[in-house]
Amino acid sequence: MIRRLALSTAAIVAYAACGGARSHEVLEDPNVSLAPLSRIGLVTFTAQGAKGALVTLATQKFQEQLLRAQPGTEILELGVITGPVDAATVQRLGKEHGVKTIAVGHLTVSDLKPRVRILGGLSASTEVTIGLATKMFNAESGATVWSRSSSMRETMHHVSILNGVAVFDANDAADAYGEFVNELVWNVTTDFRATWVRR
C-alpha cells in the first residue's frame, strides 16, 4: 500500500514537471500606459486620397478606443490643425492647451478600383487600400513617444471617385464605413489594451 502511494505521488510530480499541470489565463497590463501621457490633445486626423466623413469617423473611433481601453484618460479635442504637425507645432499646441501629449493620425486611400456588376441588377462598388498611421508626441520636447499603423484592402459602396480621389459621401458614415474603420482603429490601439494570455 505504501509503495503504491509512493508510486502515485511520483507519477503526479513527474506529470506536473512535464507540463501536465492545467494552464490558466491571466490578464496582462497594456504595453503602453496612458496615465503618464494624459492629458492628451487629439488632432483631427488628416487624409491623403480621400475626402468626406471618413476622417472624422476615424478620429472619433480612435478616441473611443483609448477611453474604453483605459478609463480615466483625459483627451482634449484640438480639431483640425493646418500645416504639418512637426516638433515646433507640437510644442506650441502643448503650451496653448496645457496637454502633455499630442496624438495625430493620417489616413491613406490608394489603389482605387471601381467595380460595376450587372448580373442580378446593377450595383457599383469601389475596391480600395486604406492605411491608418498614428503617432503620439511629447508636447514638451516634440519627440515621438508612440506610433503604430495598419492597412487593409476593402470593397465598399457609397464611395465615388473624383479626379482620382475617393469621396466618402454616405449619409450615415458609421453605418457605411464603420466596420472597416473599427478594424483599423482596433489594430492601431492594441498597445493600450490589457490582454488575456494563457500561462
N, C-alpha and C positions, 0 to 999 in steps of 0.2 A: 504493500500500500504506500509506504514512504517512498520507495523507489519510483512508483508510478506518479506520485505527486511531484517528485523532483524532476522527472522527465517532462511532465506537463508544464511546469514552471519554466524549464529551459526552452521548451518549444515556443512559449509565449514571448520570452525575451528575444529569441532568435527571429521571430516573426516581426517584432517591433523594430529590431535592428535592421532588418532588410526592407524597411519602408512599409510594413504591413499595417502600421497604425493608420487609422482613418484620418484623412486630411480635413481641414475645415477652412472656411472663408474668413478673412479679416479685412477690415476697412483701412486702406492706406490713405494717408494725407495727400492732398494735391501736390503736384510738383512745384507749383507756384502759389504762395500765399498772397492774397490781395491786401491783407491788413496793412503791411508796411507801405503799400503803394497808394492806399486810399488817403486822400480824396483824389478821384480820377476825373480828369477832364476829357470828355469824349467828343472828338471832332466828327462831324457828319462825314461818312465815307465818300470817297471820290470814285470815279469810274472812267474807264477807257473803252471805247467801242460800244457804249450803251447810254441810253437816255431813259428818263421816266422814273417810275416808282421803285425800281429795283434797289437803288442806293439807299433810299430812306428805310425801306423794309429791312435790308441787311444791317444797317446801323441799329435799328430798333431791336432786332433779334440778338445782336451781339450784346447789347446792354442787358437784355432779359436773361441771357445765359450767364453772364457774370454775376448778376444779382441772385439768380437761382442757385448757382454753384456755391457762392459764399455770401449768405445773407449778412446784411450789416455794412457791406461795402458802399461807400459813398461815391456816386457818379454824377458829375455835373455836365449837362449837355451844352456844348460850346457852339453848336450849329456849324454852318458852312464857313470854312476858312479859305480865303482866296490866296493863291500862290503856293509854292512848295512849303511843306512843313519841315523845315530844317532846324538845326540846333538853336539858332537865334530866335526863330519863331516859337519853338517850344519854350524857351526861357521867358520870352515875352508873355506868352499865354499863362505860364505858371505864375508870374508876378501879378498879372491883371486879374486872374480869377482865384488866386490862392489855392492852387491844386498842386499835389506832389508829383502827379504822373499825367502824361498826355497819351491818350490812345487814339490811333488812327487806323484806317482800313482802306484798301484800294481794290476795286473790282475790275477785272479784265474780261471782256467778252470778245471772243475771236472765232475764226473758222466757221463763219455763218453759212449754213446750207439750207435754203428753203426746200420744203417738201410739199408737193401737191398730190393728193390722191383723189381719183375719180370713182374707183370701184366702191359701190355701196353708198354713193353720194359724195359730193365734192367736199374735201377737207384740206386745210392748209396748216402747216406747222413749220417750225424752224429748228434745225439742229445746231446747237452752239456749244462751244467750250467756254466754261466760266471758271475763273480763278479768283480767289479771295486771299489777299495778303494783309496781315495785321501786325501792328507793332505797338509797343509802349515805350515811352521815353521818360527819363528822369527829368522833371521840369526844372530842376536847379542847374544840372550840368548839360542837359541836352543829349546825353548819351542814351543809346538803346539799351533797355533792360529786359525786353522780351520780344520775340517775334515768332510767328507761325503762319503757314499758308496751306491752302488746299485748293484742288481743282477737280472738275468733273465734266463729263460730256452728257448733255441733256437734250431731249427733243421736247419742244414746248409750243403751245398755242398762245394766242394773244401777244405775239411778237411780230412786229413789222420791221422792214429794213429800209432805211432812208439814207442814201449816199454812203452805203457800206456800214452804217451804224445801226445796231439793234435798238429798236424803240419798244420799251416795255410799257404798254399802254392799256392794260386791263383795268376795268373799273374797280375790281377788288384785287389788289396786288397780293394780299395774303392768301387768298383762295387760289389765284392763278399761279403764283410763283413760290408760295410758302414752303412747299415740300423740299425743293432743292436748295432754297436759301437756308432753311433749317439745317439741312445736312452739311452744307459748307460751314456754317457758323458753329455747329456742333463739333466739327473736325478741328477747327482752329482754337476752340476753347477747352480742349481736352486737358491741358495743363492745370486748369483751375478747378477741376472736379475731383473729389475723393472717389476712389475706385475699390471695388471688391476684388480681392485676389485669393487664390487657393493656396494654402500652405500645407 
